[in-house]
Amino acid sequence: MVIRRLFTMALALLIGTHASGQPPHAGHGQRPALGASAAFDANGRLWAVHSDGEHVRLSASDDHGRTWHPAGKVNAEPEPIAASGDNRPKLVFDPSGRLHVSWTRPLAKPYTGEIRIASATTPGAAFSPPRTVHRDRQAITHRFDAITVARGGELVVSWIDKRDLVAARAKGEEYRGAAIYYAVSRDGGGSFEPERALAAHSCECCRIALAPTRDGNVQALWRHVFDPNVRDHATATIGLDGRDRPVRRATRDEWALDACPHHGPSMVEDRAGRLHAVWFTGAPGREGAYYGRLGADGMEAVMRLPDARAAHADLAVRDDVVVLAWKRFDGQATELRTLRSQDGGDNWGEAHSLARTTGASGQPFVLVEAGRFHVFWHGREFPLGTWRLP
């Protein structure tokens, strides 16, 4: 298929010089800063954020990502920006049209950071000075932020946090992994309530999936460290009434691994209230990316993606249509592929290729606007690349 490459000279200069695709579970080494995110506003305009040195840059497109123009800096004052692997700047719109951008600011000590946020009353307006979401200011892990807006308009930010690990070690106690914390803003990002712990023993470096649900709460899905060292997935409800629901197991792949695979899940709710998810496992005999629907006892209607090299999958839902996108690296090039279901994930069509590159790339994300699906994939060869699906 013809690859729609979106070149702009200004953006091309911002892309890193690494030329190899990323393996499915890379380590903690230096990676290209190609983490980027995109979202449509209520008027159908597409907005994207990505890192440019020590700034988060905002870009806009009026033609569904075929062309882009710069829309300014999110943070006026420079600061470190985490933008590789499962870490990336993120953006959401709330019901009033305010734009919120979150990111992780790395600190001097390795694997430490702070969760930052800045807001604008309308897209293109000046952003508020960035502020740290959490009140805990220890120089420890507060990283891998996730952000969403609940049905009631509350802004929810979640992240991976190691304060409980630090406290346990200070008492000579064992502690597996890290923890999931979150904070809520009920005034459009102007202030945040004190953060709360959602779950102990999360994986240390995998992205968190947040899905607003019809009941006004937010469902979280993350890679968990089950005793003794099984890295499958867990889920819990962030209760906007202040009452969180218990943590329960979501996947049972039994992946025993003494390291973080840097490979988090994605999850969305459909109009019927069903939660659709994609995740990755390296468990022997089950290696690969999977789709499933979250039920009371874990994932149901589980399907292994029809691609043994599938990695970093994402998904979106519109009515009964479910679209998956993922990247695959064959040792020489990275390919972007998609798969569609017309009946809520019960049956699937054939996988299709959208693009292929020998350059470095970030992770793909599926977007929906006016009933049409789009795949956003930021790469060295196609800055802020966007493909509109038929």
C-alpha positions, -999 to 999 in steps of 0.1 A, spaced: 0 0 0 10 36 -5 25 51 26 13 86 33 44 102 46 39 136 62 70 157 60 75 192 73 109 206 76 104 220 111 92 187 125 118 166 107 145 185 125 130 175 158 133 137 153 161 117 168 189 102 148 183 65 159 177 44 128 166 10 142 132 -3 150 124 -11 187 122 -47 198 90 -58 215 105 -55 250 136 -33 251 155 -26 283 162 6 301 187 20 276 185 53 258 157 54 232 146 79 205 123 106 220 94 97 197 66 94 222 37 116 210 -1 117 214 -30 131 194 -67 139 200 -95 155 181 -114 185 196 -152 189 194 -149 207 161 -130 179 144 -96 196 145 -67 173 153 -41 183 179 -8 165 188 19 169 214 55 157 212 88 166 228 113 191 214 143 190 236 131 204 270 97 215 257 64 199 249 53 212 215 16 215 204 7 211 167 -26 213 149 -41 199 117 -73 209 99 -72 181 74 -71 150 96 -33 149 99 -23 153 63 -6 186 71 4 202 104 13 236 117 29 245 150 7 258 178 33 268 204 50 255 234 31 239 263 58 247 289 74 281 284 103 273 307 125 244 296 125 212 317 133 175 310 106 157 292 101 119 291 91 109 256 102 73 248 88 38 252 57 38 273 64 73 284 51 102 263 33 136 266 -5 132 265 -34 155 259 -72 154 266 -101 178 261 -127 182 288 -164 189 282 -159 227 284 -132 225 256 -102 230 279 -70 213 267 -49 195 293 -14 181 286 4 158 310 40 144 310 67 130 332 96 153 341 127 131 348 148 141 378 185 139 382 185 104 398 179 76 373 143 63 372 129 92 392 104 118 381 74 140 387 40 141 370 34 175 354 3 191 338 -5 223 320 -39 235 308 -53 260 283 -88 274 283 -91 267 246 -67 250 221 -42 276 209 -46 298 240 -17 302 264 -11 274 288 -10 277 325 25 273 341 31 236 345 25 222 380 32 189 397 1 168 402 12 149 434 19 163 468 46 137 475 79 154 464 104 128 472 130 123 445 116 88 436 96 72 408 65 92 399 65 82 362 44 68 333 15 92 337 -19 85 322 -47 110 319 -84 109 311 -117 128 316 -145 111 334 -181 114 322 -188 140 348 -159 162 336 -135 153 364 -98 152 353 -81 120 364 -43 115 363 -27 82 373 10 72 374 35 46 387 48 55 421 75 40 444 68 58 477 55 26 493 85 6 481 108 32 497 88 31 529 89 -7 530 126 -8 525 132 17 552 115 -7 576 135 -37 562 104 -51 545 101 -67 510 79 -50 484 72 -62 449 74 -37 421 58 -2 425 23 11 430 -5 28 411 -15 62 424 -39 88 410 -52 123 416 -85 140 407 -93 176 396 -129 188 398 -122 223 387 -108 219 352 -72 212 363 -69 242 385 -62 221 415 -60 184 424 -72 165 454 -45 147 475 -34 116 456 -47 82 465 -32 47 462 -52 25 439 -30 -7 440 2 -20 454 27 -41 434 24 -28 399 50 -33 372 76 -5 372 77 8 336 45 -2 317 19 24 307 -15 24 325 -48 23 306 -76 45 318 -112 40 305 -140 64 315 -171 43 322 -209 50 319 -213 50 357 -191 81 359 -161 63 372 -128 53 355 -116 18 350 -78 12 352 -58 -16 337 -21 -21 343 7 -47 343 9 -61 378 35 -81 397 17 -111 411 34 -132 437 62 -143 434 71 -125 401 43 -130 375 38 -100 353 2 -103 341 -25 -76 343 -48 -63 371 -77 -39 370 -96 -17 395 -122 10 394 -112 46 403 -144 57 422 -150 94 417 -172 92 448 -140 84 467 -147 47 470 -123 27 448 -133 -9 440 -110 -38 449 -81 -49 426 -88 -80 407 -68 -101 382 -75 -93 345 -52 -117 326 -38 -151 334 -9 -156 310 15 -165 339 44 -145 325 72 -151 350 98 -123 344 123 -106 367 122 -73 348 98 -48 334 89 -54 297 80 -18 289 48 -30 273 16 -17 288 -21 -23 278 -49 -2 263 -86 -3 271 -118 15 260 -156 12 268 -182 7 241 -218 21 240 -231 -11 258 -207 -6 287 -183 -34 276 -146 -29 282 -123 -38 253 -86 -43 259 -53 -52 242 -22 -64 260 11 -82 255 26 -112 271 59 -130 267 47 -161 286 62 -193 270 38 -208 245 16 -176 246 40 -150 233 23 -122 215 -4 -94 217 -40 -102 226 -74 -87 225 -102 -94 250 -132 -80 268 -130 -74 305 -155 -94 325 -161 -102 361 -135 -130 361 -110 -115 338 -107 -113 300 -133 -129 278 -135 -135 241 -97 -136 240 -81 -135 206 -44 -136 198 -36 -110 172 -29 -126 139 7 -115 138 34 -132 158 55 -100 159 27 -77 170 37 -52 197 24 -20 214 -12 -24 202 -39 1 207 -76 2 200 -107 23 197 -144 16 195 -174 32 177 -208 16 181 -201 -21 174 -169 -14 154 -136 -22 171 -103 -12 154 -69 -24 166 -35 -11 155 0 -23 162 35 -22 151 57 -51 141 95 -52 137 109 -79 114 146 -73 120 149 -47 92 118 -25 92 88 -16 113 53 -20 99 20 -5 110 -9 -28 108 -47 -27 116 -75 -51 122 -113 -45 124 -143 -62 139 -178 -51 129 -196 -69 157 -180 -58 190 -151 -81 189 -168 -114 182 -155 -118 147 -125 -102 129 -116 -94 93 -81 -96 78 -51 -76 90 -40 -47 67 -7 -29 64 -8 9 66 29 19 66 65 6 68 96 23 78 133 15 85 135 45 108 127 48 145 91 53 155 69 57 185 38 37 195 6 38 174 -28 50 187 -63 47 172 -85 78 172 -122 82 163 -137 114 149 -172 117 133 -175 80 131 -142 76 112 -112 58 125 -76 72 122 -43 58 133 -17 82 147 20 71 145 49 95 151 81 85 134 114 98 121 102 93 85 67 106 91 65 132 118 30 131 134 19 106 108 -18 100 106 -37 75 84 -75 78 79 -90 43 76 -117 35 50 
